[in-house]
Structure formats: C-alpha cells, structure tokens
Amino acid sequence: MIRDNSPEGATDQRLIGTYDQGCQGPTLVCLGGVHGNEPAGIHAAKRVFETLTKRRIPIRGRMVGLIGNVEALRQGVRHVDVDFNRIWMSERISKLDIFKPNGHTSGATASVEDREQMGLLSSLHRVFDEADDEVFVLDMHTMSADGAPFALFGDTLPNRRFASGLHAPLILGLEEHIDGVVLDYVNSLGHVTVGIEGGRHEDPRSIDYIEAVIWLALVSAGMIREADAPEVAQARAAMTAISRDLPPVVEVCYRHPIEDGDAFQMTPGYRNFQAVRKGEVLAHDKNGPVRCPEDGYILLPFYQGLGNDGFFIGREVKVGWLKVSSVLRRMRLDAVVHWLPGVRRHPTLKDNLIVNRSRAKWYALEIFHLLGFRKRRVEGDTLVVGRRKPNLANGRRS
C-alpha cells in the first residue's frame, strides 16, 4: 500500500463524498476538478451522493468522489503552474516523493501541481487498495465551447463497454495526440476508465448532464438497478435526446498544438461536433490564418486563457467497425500481427511494434486500432504502435 505523504488535511479537502451499504461489488471513482476552472463535475457528484444517501438507494460496491487539483479549484483557474492533466507519465510519477521510503521533499515537488499530484495519488491508491472488485474511474470535465457532452477513453473493450452505457457520443484516439492524462495512468494500472466532457464551463446544464452521466455510470458498472432509481431513466432520456443528431462514434485524427507566443485566436462561434471543411479558416495566430487540415468534426475549440490544444478534428467511425474490432481482439490476432510483412516486434518495448511504412503501405493505422494498438510515434518511414494496457479485473481483457 502507498503511504500518504500529502499535507495534513489534504485528503479531507479532496474527498467529495462516499456511499456504500457494505455490499461487495465494484468501485466507481468520480473525479472532478482536475482542471480548477471546471467545478461542474463536483457539483454533479454532490447531487448524486445526496440523493443516494437521502433515499438509501441499494448499491453493490462503493461510489467515491474525489477532487483533482484542489488549489487550482480554490483559485478558479485551469491550473496554477502546469496543466494537471498532462503530467501523469509513469516515469515521472515514479520519481515523486510518495513512492520514496523516506518521504523527503525534493525538487520533484516544486510546483503546486506536483504537490496536488502526490495528494491525488495517495487518495486514488487508497481507494484502489480498498476495492474488492472491479474499479471504474469517471473523469468529469467541461469545455470552453458550446456543444453536446461526449465520452472519451482509451479503446480497450472494458472501457468501451462502460462508456457505451453513458449514452453519449464516443470519442476515440485522443490519447494518441496528448500525453500524460490522468486516465492513461489509471488505465495502465488495469482499471476501467472513461472521461466525460459535460458541456460549456459556464452553462448550468453542464452540471445536469454530468449528473445524468454519473447515474448511467452506476448502472453501467453494475452497481445499482434502474428499478431502484428513477433518475436513471431520466438520465438516459436526457442524454439520448441531446446526442440524437450527432455521430455516435468519432475518432480524433488531428490536434492543433499551440505554444506560448503563438498569439492563437480561435474564430468565434465554433461548437463541438460542428462539421468543418478542409481549408476552412478556423483560427489565426502570429503566422496568419490557421486552416482546417481535412473534412471532419471540430472538437474542443479553444476559447479560454490557459491550455495548449487549439482544436481537434475527428472523423466518424461506423459502429460496425467497432463490432469487427471486438471480434478480432477476442480472437487474439494482436498476438500474431508481427508476422505481417514490414511489421516486427520492438526490441526493447514490450507490446510495441515497429512498422516499416514503405513495405507495409496497405496497413492503415486503423488496422492497428482494430487490434487494440495506438500510435506511439512516427519517424520517417517508421511507425511505432503499442498495445493498450489490458484491463485485467475479473479476468476480462481488452
């Protein structure tokens, strides 16, 4: 078990609430405030805890609510020193004081977010250690642009099953474009993870949508029965209505990065899932117009003061494609894909493949996605892909 080296009182500040009735079952962790200007998930979780407790709704297992970046939330800013949702790389985490036997402070805890990370790690691992069944983690966010809520996740089959129960559009592939998000770290431990973008930061409906998602998550995780909570049917109706005219599955194919000094300005008025065309001027920066690289749907257009993601472009994925991938993964074809011409195992990285794209031109990246691999990096004619960490709880694999 990991020792808690966080400042005294930090754990209580981080806890939104807990609910259980002493019945063995899954654990659902609802994580809010990873970005401090996104409190909607915390308010939504409090509502659910209040209803569960007041009506004593029967539950298998335990629901836990945690705050991510307590100090940024207190200040009402996205982050204080560094983006809290970009620092969860395993090699970085292993150097934090929480994993050192003497617990001494070092340069690794220099920033506010380093200290917040130590506190959240302590809280998360305490919950994981206490869990006696499968663990599900729901990371609750909001956005700077208008648009419908959506769910995003690393595409393992358990993650996909959990996310499908939320009745929101599913976004694949975001983890190929950004590194160090908290859900990647938790997923690497073998737990089931999904992120929810619940709506615009300032829109009070965002709290309603995230509350609906939490009720659906409790059912999707097998923790409550719909018959015991009329909120579930209401949540499904609300999420189905707002998602009705949207593509059910979208894969992210492009990220526009921004850096300090770019003078990036998003063109006003874009909404999540708005269709955009190749060549369309989406923003301006110090170099002039920023044009859309291909036809698709715009996601997470940047209308806030902090962040380094200008916008993402996604394309629709047919639901049938997901069904095919489920069959191929259950057949364990990922174990023999290195037999294909131009594909070989990485000499040092387990579950990674090196693809010679000049020899394997007909292997689109989507083929590797079907088998549960994600793009790691591209170096000239060489593509490195890695298999996503299997979810091992209850013996189920990705």
N, C-alpha and C positions, 0 to 999 in steps of 0.2 A: 504493500500500500504506500502511496506517495504521501510524504509528510507535508503539512500545511505550514509554509513559511511566510504566508501573507500577513500584512499588518493586522493587529488585533482589531476585531470588529468588522474587517473587510468582508468576511463570509456572510454575516447578517445583512450587510448592505447589499450584497449581491443576490440574496435569496428573495425571489418574488413570492413564492409560496410552495407548499407541498400538499398532496392529497392522496391518501390511500386508506384502505379498510382492512389491512392486514392479510389480504388475499394474494397469494403468489401469482405473478404474472409479469408482463413486460413493463419496462420503464419508459416513459415519454419525457424527454427533457425539452422544454420550451425556452429557447434562448432569445432574449430581446436586448436591444441597446448595444449591440456590437458596434454600431455607429451611434454616437451620442446624440445626433440630431434626429433619431428615428425611435421615438418612445412608444409608437402605436402598439407594437407587439407586447410591451409591458402592460399597458392598459388593458389590452385584449385578454392577456393571461390572467390578470387580476379578476376580470369579469367571470371568466370560466371557473376559477378557484372559488369565487363567491357563490356561484350557482351550484357547483358540486357540493360544497360544504353545507349550504343552506338546505338543500333538498336531499342530502345524503345519498346521492346517486351511486348505485353499486358500481364498483370498479375492480377489475383484475389488475394487480400490479400497482404502480405508483406514478403519479404525474409530479414533475418538479419544474419550477420556473426559476431561471437564473438571468441575471443582468450581466452583459458582457463587459462594457467599458464604463465603469461606474463614474469615473472622474469626467470623462467626456460628456456623459449624460448630465452630470451636475452642471457643467458649463454650457450645455446645449449646443455643442459643436460636434462635427463629424468625428474628429479625433483631435488630440492635443499636440502630440509630437509626430507620430507616424500613423498611417492607416492601420487600425487594429485588425482589419480583415485581410491583411496582406503579409502577416508576419508569422504564419503558422507552418513554417517549414520544419520538418523533423530534425534536420541537423542544427537548426537554430534553437529549437526548443530543448534539445539535449544539453545545451550549454547553460541553460538558465539555472539559477541557484536552487530552484525547487528540487532538482534532481541530484544536488550535491550533498554528500553526507553531513558536512559541517554547516550548511545553510548560510554561509557567509555572503555578504553582499559584494558584488563585483561590478565591473563595467557593463556586464550584460543587463543590469537593472537600471541603467542610466535614465531611460525615458519613462514617461508616465505609462505608455503602453506596455513597456517591459514589466512594470510592476502590476499592471492590470492583468497581463497575461499570466503571471505567476498566480495571482489570486483566482482567476478563472480556471486555470489548470487544476489547482487544488480542489475547487468545488466540483469540477467535472469528474475528476478521477475518484473523488469520494463517492459520487453518485454511481459511477461505473463499478466501483468495488462493492457497493452495497446491493447492486442489482442481482437478482436471482434468475433472470430470464433475459430475453432479447431486449436490447436498448435501441430506442428510436430518438433521434435528435432533430428538432424542428427549429431552424434558424429564421427569425422573423425580422423582415426588413421593410422599408418603404423607399419610394423613389422621388426624384426631383421633378419628374414629368407626370402628366396625367396618363391614364390608361388602366386597363383591367389588371387584376392581380395575376401572377403566374408562379409556377413552381419550377425550381431548377435543382439539378442533382447530378452527381457522377453516375454514369449509366451502368450500374450493376442491377441485376434482376430484383434483389430485395428492395433496393432504393426505388426502382421503377414501380414495383407493386405498391409500396407505401405511398408514393406520390400520386399514383393513379386514383387512389381513394379520396384525393382532395378536390377533385372535380374542377381543376384549374388547368389552363394550358401548360404543357410540359416543355421546358427548355433544356436541351441537351448541349453539351460541348463547351459550356462557358469555362470549365476548368482547364481547357486546352489553351485559353487565352489569358488567364490571370493565375498567378501563383500565390500560395500562402494563405488561402482562405481557411477559416476555422473548420468548415465541414470536411475539407480534404483531410485535415489532420484526424478528425474524429472517425471518418470513414476508413482511414488507414489502420485504425485500431480494430476494425471489423464490425463497427456498429452501423446501423441503418440511418441515413441522413438525407434530409431534404431542406432546401431553403425556400422561403416564400417571400415574394415581393408583393406587398399588400395594397399598393396604391400610392398616391402622391403624399409626401410628408405631411402637408398641412390639411389634407382632406379628412374630415372626421369619419367618413365612410371607411377609411383605411382600417380603423380600429374594428369596425363591424366585420369587414372582410377577413381580417386575421382571426377574430374570434370565431367566425364560421369555420375557418380552416382548422383551428385547434379542435373543435368538436368533431370534425371529419377525421382528423388525425387520430383521435382517441378510438374511433370506430375502426379505422384502417389498421391500427396497431393491435386490434382485438382486445381492447381494454374495457370498453363499455358497449352495451347493447342499445341499438336505436330505440327500442321499445321503452327504455328507461329514461330517455332524454328527448323530448320533442324538439329541442334545439337542433338536433342532428338533421331532421327532415327540413327544417327551415334553412339550415346552413347549406344543404345540398341544393335546395331550390334557388337560393341566392347566388351561389357560385355557378350553377348551371346557366342561370339567366344571363349573368354578366359575361360568360365565356361563349355563349351560343354562336356568335358570328365570327369567332376567332379560330385560327388554325389550331387543332388540338395538340400538335407536336411541332416544335421548331428547333432546328439545330443552328447554333451560332457558328458562322463561317468567317467573321471578320470583326476585329476590335480596332478602334482608332485610339491609339495612346496619346496622351498629352503630358507635357512636361512644364516645369516652371519656366516662364519666359516665352511660352508659345503664344500668349495672348489669345487663347482659344475662346471663341464666342459661338455657341450653338444658335442656329437660326431659330427664332421664337416659334412656338406653336406645335412642335412635333409631339406626338403621343406614342406611347408604347404600342407596338403592332401596326403602326401606320405603314402602309405599303410605300416603298421608295424605289426609284429607278436609277440605273447606272448613269453616272454623270450628273445627277441632281446635286445642287449645292446645298449641303446640309449645315455648314458652319463656315466660319472664317478664322484664320489665325495670322500670325505675322508674315506668312508666306503667301497669303491670299485666300481664295476660295478653297474649301475642303469639300471634295466631291464624293458622292457615293460610289464605291468600287464595283457594285453589282446590284442587280434587282433583288429585292427581298423585303424583309420587315425590319424596321428600326426598333431597337430595344435600348432602354436605359439612356436616352439622350441626356446630356449633362447640362443641368440648369442650377448648379449650386457652387458654392465658393471653394470647396475642397474636393480633391479627387483627381485621379489620373486616367480615367476612362471617358473619352469623349462621347462615344456611342458604340453600339454593336449592331451588326447586321446579321439577320438569321434567314434561313430558308425553310420552307415547310417540309416535313418528313411525313410520308404516308404511314398511317397506323399499321398497315400490313407489313411494312418494313420492320417494325418492332417485333411483330409476331414471328417473322422469319429469323430474326436475330435470337429470340428466345429459344427456338428450336435448335439453331446451330450451337448455341452455348451449352445447352443441355447435352448435346452430342459430344461435347468437349473437343470440337475441332480446333480450338485455340491451342491445344497441345501439339498439333501436328502442322500448324501453319508455316513453321520454319522450313518445312520440306519443299515449299514452293520455290521455283527458280527466282533468284535475286533476293531471297529472304534468308537471314541467318540469325541465330541467337546472339545476343550481345555477350562479349567475352567476360564481362565483369558484373553487369547488372542483371540480377535475376528477373525473369518475366518481362524482359525487354528484347525487342527485335530490331535488327538493322535491315533496312530495305534499300536496295540499290534501285533507285527510280529509273535509271537508264535501261536496266534489264527488266524491270517489272512495271513497265509503263501502264499496263492494263489493270494494275492493282490500285484502284482508287482508295483514298483514305477511308471512305465509307465502308469498304470491305473489312478493314481492321476494326472499325467501330462496331460492325455487326458481331464481331467475335469478342468484344469487350476490351479492346485496346484503345488507348488515347495517344494522340501525338505528343511527343516529348520535345523534339526539336528537329529542325531541318538544317542540314549543312550541305549546300550544293546539291549534288545528285543523291545524297544520302538522307533518308528519313528514319528517325528513331521513334519507335512506338513502344509503349509499356502497357502491360495488362493492369487493369484497375484492381485494387485490392479486393479479394473476395470477402463477402460478408459471411462469417462463419457461424453466427449464432444459430443454435438449433440445427446445426449441420447443413444449413442451406448455403449454397454457393452462388456466385454471380455468373 
